[in-house]
């Protein structure tokens, strides 16, 4: 039914699998449009309550699809082509991330491998992140002459604070699942073979809760987290103005 995804829906639980394993599940405009279609379908399904998002092959999601850049003769040309393609892709990615974040359904990222750039953004948009102990995470934007979007930075900052945001984004360093568990970015680390079992066990636990209560609790927590980040930014701006 879908070119770039597998969708397995069993009652209240749906599993979305990014299915471009030959390229390590990178995102492009076509893939993101399909993803938006799947999310809309599940959002409007009254039976669906939990969504697990995972990847096929060795990667969860390797970020932007840069295969079109292989023909670039120079680094300057490569970066120019990347910049031209980035605008439309960023719009679609932003829509998808916001939809994941705002859905009434609880979302669980089952991170089976590389979660890079947009792939890490997708994992962070989910309510829970269960990761394989072999998974690796990083933001490559700084090395591509780009900057992580404000919405993505804000979501990251809700969890780890500005100092760690700077470290992760400005250095482009790679992180293990265990490191991100210590930072609070990952909910649980398990073996690669046990990943989907762990994600499904969490889903089953959540399905035991009353649907309306889960929806209200998620919405309240998200609203409070956004308010806290906005309040911190306002205080910092006010202090800066007073000192200038």
Buried (B, 14 or more C-beta within 10 A) or exposed (E): EBEBBEBEBEEBBBBBBBBBBEEBBBBBBEBBEBBBEBBEEBBEEEEBBBBBBBBBBBBBBBBBBBEEBEEBEEEEEBBEBBEEBBEEBBEBBBBBBEBBBEBBBBBBBBBBBBBBBBBBBBBBBBBBBBBBBBBBBBBBBBEBEBEBBEBBBBBBBBBBEBEBBEEBBEEBEEBBBEBBBEBEBBBBBBEBEEBBEBBBBBBEEBBEEEBEEBBEEBEEEBEEBBEEBEEBEEEEEEEEEEEE
